[in-house]
Amino acid sequence: MPRDNFQIVGGLEDVQIIAIKHSIRDLKFLERMYGQGRWRKLKGIAKVQLENGRIRLAEMHWYEAHGIGKRQMKIKRYLD
């Protein structure tokens, strides 16, 4: 499982952009770690399987750039 001890089951739904380019606080870190790109911070809803095997509905936040992909995905809060 990923480092945050969860795995997405199915797909992400209701994806929305939270911030673009210089509105992202961690932009310099993202560019240093993963490279230059059109970085966006997004949020969406997904079913996640936790380390103990339980499946829950959660709001997810992550960063994404074209050609680089999703990075630093985390569970923001549980919705169930």
N, C-alpha and C positions, 0 to 999 in steps of 0.2 A: 504494500500500500504506500501511497505518497507520505511524505514526512509529517503531514498533519494528521495522519491516521484516519483517513476517510477515502472512500472511492465513490465516484459518481455512478449512479445506477440509471441508465437511460440517458436522456439528453437535458440540456439546459433550456428553460422556457422563460418567456417574458424578459428577454435580455434588453437592458437599457444602458445607454452611455451615461456615466457619471461625470467624467472629466476628459478633456482633450488637451494634448500638447502641454503648454506651460501652466495650465490649471492643475496639473498633477504635481503634488508635493515631492514625490520620489523620482521625478523625471531624470535628474542627473545620475542617480543610483541605477536606474533601469538602463540608461544608455551606457554607463560604465560596465555593468554586469553582462548585458545581453546585446548591446550594440544600438546604433542609430536606427530609428524607425518612426513610424507614425503611431506613437503610443497613445492608448486610450485606457481609461479605467472603466470597467463595466460591472454590472450586477445582473443577476438572474436567479431563477428558482430551479432547484434540482432535488431529486431524491438522492440521498447519500447513504452509503453503508459505512457505519462506524467500525472501529477496531473490534468491538465486542459482538459484531454481527447484526446489530440493530439497524433498521432502515428508517430514516427520518426525512422529512421535508425541510429544506434549509434555504436561506438566502445566501448566495455565494457572491463574493467580490474577487476580481482578478484584474490583471493588466494584460493587454494584448497589443501586438503590433503586426502589421502585414509582413509576411515572410519570416517572422520570429515565432509567432504563436502565443498561446496563453502562458502566463507566468504568474507565480505567487498566488495561486488560487487558495482562498480561505473561506471558512464558514463564518458568516457575519452573525447570523442568529437562526434559531430553529423556528419554524412556522407551525409546527403541530403540537 
